[in-house]
C-alpha cells in the first residue's frame, strides 16, 4: 500500500512516480510507471503539482553537440 507519492518524472515520454510505501522509509521509495501505479491503486489521488514540478522530458527532440573551445 502506498504511503505517499514523493515525485514525478517524465522519461522518454513515459511518466514515473516515486512512491514511498507504507511502513518503509523514504530511502526505500521506488520508481513506478504512472499507468501501472494508477491501475493497481485507483483510489490514490495524485496532485497536479507533482507533474508541474517535473517539467518536460529533457531528452525529447534535443540535439547535442560539442562546445567550441575558447
URGI-V369889 format. One record per backbone hydrogen bond with DSSP energy under -0.5 kcal/mol. NH is the residue of the N-H (numbers start at 1). CO is the residue of the C=O. E is the energy in kcal/mol with one decimal. If there is no record, write none. Layout:
NH:CO:E
NH:CO:E
//
This chain:
3:20:-3.0
4:20:-1.8
6:4:-0.6
6:18:-3.0
7:18:-0.8
9:16:-2.5
11:9:-0.6
11:14:-2.9
14:11:-1.4
16:9:-2.8
17:32:-2.7
18:7:-3.0
19:17:-0.7
19:30:-3.0
20:4:-3.0
21:19:-0.6
22:1:-2.8
24:21:-2.2
28:25:-2.0
29:26:-1.8
30:19:-2.0
32:17:-2.6
34:15:-2.9
37:33:-2.6
38:34:-2.9
39:35:-2.3
40:36:-2.0
41:37:-1.4
44:41:-1.7
45:43:-0.5
46:44:-0.6
50:47:-1.1
51:47:-0.6
51:48:-0.7
52:48:-1.7
53:49:-2.2
54:50:-1.0
55:51:-0.9
58:56:-0.6
60:57:-1.1
61:59:-0.5
62:59:-0.7
//
